[in-house]
């Protein structure tokens, strides 16, 4: 099982790295979580440099893709090479998740047609301009596509992916591990209230489907707090 977190220059650390940490709480042979970038290294909005663990091409064949967020998302959607590669993403065979401005990437790829979505407040007008209804809530999913709004909603996306791929018990266990001491039950209960309505109740059926398909992708684009000044007209 390969989950790729799309991470670009200017990425938001909370979006990519929280998801990376939560998803890696699943300790199973073959469970792999990768930072996927168009270059060998990417620098965050605050100067944190990370090395790519997978290419965008590999991410497009992953089982799940999280499109993260960051300050340069509008540069990403204006790059024909990047968007051409990401055009291979397909919710018919993959799980796709957009975090904050990652939702804008999904919208521009035509993956949110007639589906409302969540995003951060800075990105909201651009997502609306792309013809997508923006919800005033932290998380929403329809079928194999999920979106989240706000940096600290990234654990909802991670939890949803785990619930879809391994079941609700696995999601609760992962979230319980990262939850604040003294607030774990409350924290997990709130997260699951957001996730459970959109999670399948038969993970074994999902595993059977995956065995017959090339992959499932969870996208976390790393562009949560998109730059306030327009970068692309």
C-alpha positions in Angstrom: 0.0 0.0 0.0 1.6 3.2 -1.1 0.3 6.6 0.0 2.0 9.7 -1.7 1.8 13.2 -0.2 2.3 15.8 -2.9 4.7 18.4 -1.6 5.9 21.4 -3.6 8.2 24.4 -3.0 6.6 26.7 -0.4 4.8 23.8 1.2 3.1 24.1 4.6 4.8 21.9 7.1 1.7 21.2 9.1 -0.1 19.9 6.0 2.5 17.5 4.7 4.3 16.4 7.8 1.3 15.9 10.2 -0.3 13.6 7.6 3.1 11.8 7.1 3.3 11.2 10.9 -0.3 10.0 11.4 -0.3 7.8 8.3 2.9 6.1 9.5 1.2 5.0 12.7 -0.1 2.1 10.6 2.6 -0.6 11.2 2.0 -3.2 8.5 4.3 -4.9 6.0 4.1 -3.1 2.6 2.5 0.1 4.1 4.5 3.0 2.6 4.0 6.7 2.9 6.1 9.0 0.7 6.7 12.7 0.3 6.3 13.1 -3.5 7.8 16.2 -5.2 8.7 17.4 -8.7 12.3 18.0 -7.6 14.9 16.2 -5.5 14.4 18.7 -2.6 11.7 21.2 -1.7 11.8 24.1 0.7 8.8 24.9 2.9 7.2 28.3 3.5 9.3 28.6 6.6 12.6 27.3 5.1 12.5 23.6 6.1 14.1 21.5 3.3 13.0 17.9 2.8 14.1 15.3 0.3 11.6 13.8 -2.1 10.9 10.1 -1.5 9.0 9.6 -4.7 8.5 11.3 -8.0 5.2 12.7 -9.2 5.0 9.9 -11.7 5.3 7.3 -8.9 2.7 9.2 -6.9 0.2 8.9 -9.8 0.5 5.1 -9.5 0.2 5.1 -5.7 -2.7 3.6 -3.9 -3.6 7.0 -2.3 -2.5 10.6 -2.8 -2.7 13.6 -0.5 -2.3 16.9 -2.3 -0.8 19.2 0.3 -0.8 23.0 0.6 1.6 25.9 0.5 2.4 29.4 -0.7 3.1 28.5 -4.3 0.0 26.5 -5.3 -1.0 28.9 -8.0 2.4 28.5 -9.6 1.8 24.7 -9.5 -1.5 24.9 -11.3 0.0 27.2 -13.9 2.8 24.7 -14.6 1.7 22.6 -17.6 4.3 19.8 -17.0 3.2 19.3 -13.4 -0.5 19.5 -14.2 0.0 17.2 -17.2 1.5 14.6 -15.0 -1.1 15.0 -12.3 -3.8 14.6 -14.9 -3.3 10.9 -14.6 -4.9 10.9 -11.2 -8.2 9.0 -11.3 -10.7 8.7 -8.5 -12.2 5.6 -10.2 -9.1 3.7 -9.1 -7.5 5.9 -6.4 -8.3 7.7 -3.2 -7.6 11.5 -3.6 -7.4 14.0 -0.8 -6.8 17.7 -1.1 -5.6 19.7 1.9 -6.4 23.5 1.9 -4.9 24.8 -1.3 -4.5 21.3 -2.5 -8.2 21.5 -3.1 -7.5 24.1 -5.8 -5.2 21.6 -7.5 -8.0 19.0 -7.5 -10.5 21.6 -8.8 -8.2 22.6 -11.7 -7.8 19.0 -12.6 -11.5 18.7 -12.9 -11.8 16.2 -10.1 -14.4 18.3 -8.1 -17.1 18.6 -10.7 -20.5 18.9 -9.0 -18.8 18.1 -5.6 -18.6 20.7 -2.8 -15.3 21.0 -1.0 -13.3 22.3 1.9 -10.3 24.6 1.8 -8.6 27.3 3.8 -9.9 30.9 3.9 -7.2 32.4 1.7 -7.7 29.8 -1.1 -11.5 29.9 -0.8 -12.2 32.6 -3.5 -9.9 30.8 -6.0 -11.7 27.5 -5.5 -15.1 29.2 -5.8 -13.8 31.0 -9.0 -13.0 27.5 -10.3 -16.7 26.7 -10.0 -16.6 24.6 -6.8 -19.0 25.2 -3.8 -16.8 25.8 -0.7 -18.2 24.4 2.5 -17.8 26.1 5.9 -16.5 22.9 7.6 -13.2 21.2 8.2 -13.7 18.0 6.2 -15.9 16.5 3.5 -15.6 13.5 1.2 -17.6 12.2 -1.7 -16.8 8.8 -3.0 -13.0 8.5 -3.3 -12.3 12.2 -3.1 -11.9 14.1 0.2 -10.9 17.7 1.0 -10.0 19.5 4.3 -9.8 23.1 5.3 -7.3 24.5 7.8 -3.8 23.2 8.7 -4.9 21.3 11.7 -7.6 19.5 9.7 -4.8 17.5 8.1 -5.3 14.7 10.6 -8.9 14.3 9.4 -7.6 13.5 5.9 -5.0 11.1 7.3 -7.7 9.4 9.5 -10.1 9.1 6.6 -7.5 7.4 4.5 -6.6 5.0 7.2 -10.3 4.3 7.8 -10.9 3.7 4.1 -7.9 1.4 3.7 -7.7 -0.3 7.1 -10.9 0.3 8.9 -12.2 2.6 11.7 -10.3 0.8 14.4 -7.0 1.5 12.7 -7.9 5.1 12.2 -8.9 5.5 15.9 -5.6 3.9 17.0 -3.5 6.2 14.9 -5.3 9.3 16.0 -5.2 8.2 19.7 -1.4 7.9 19.5 -1.0 11.6 18.3 -3.7 13.1 20.4 -2.8 15.3 23.4 -2.5 13.5 26.8 -5.6 14.0 28.9 -7.7 14.8 25.8 -7.3 11.6 23.8 -10.8 10.3 24.0 -12.4 13.7 23.3 -9.9 14.3 20.4 -10.5 11.0 18.8 -14.2 11.2 19.2 -14.3 14.6 17.5 -12.1 13.4 14.6 -14.2 10.3 14.1 -17.4 12.3 14.0 -16.0 14.1 11.0 -14.6 11.0 9.3 -17.1 8.2 9.9 -19.9 9.5 7.8 -17.6 9.3 4.8 -15.7 6.1 5.6 -16.7 2.7 4.1 -17.9 0.2 6.7 -16.4 -2.8 4.9 -12.6 -2.4 4.6 -12.2 -6.0 3.5 -14.3 -5.2 0.4 -12.0 -2.2 -0.2 -9.0 -4.5 0.0 -10.6 -6.8 -2.5 -11.2 -3.9 -4.8 -7.6 -2.7 -4.5 -6.2 -6.0 -5.4 -8.0 -5.7 -8.7 -6.9 -2.1 -9.4 -3.6 -0.4 -10.1 -3.8 1.9 -7.0 -5.5 4.3 -4.7 -4.2 7.9 -4.2 -4.5 10.3 -1.3 -3.4 13.8 -2.4 -2.1 16.4 0.1 -1.0 19.3 -1.9 1.4 21.4 0.1 0.0 24.8 -0.5 -2.4 25.5 2.5 -1.7 29.2 3.0 -1.5 30.3 -0.6 0.4 33.5 -1.1 -2.0 36.5 -0.7 -0.6 38.4 -3.7 -1.8 37.0 -7.0 1.0 35.0 -8.6 -0.8 34.1 -11.7 -3.5 35.9 -13.5 
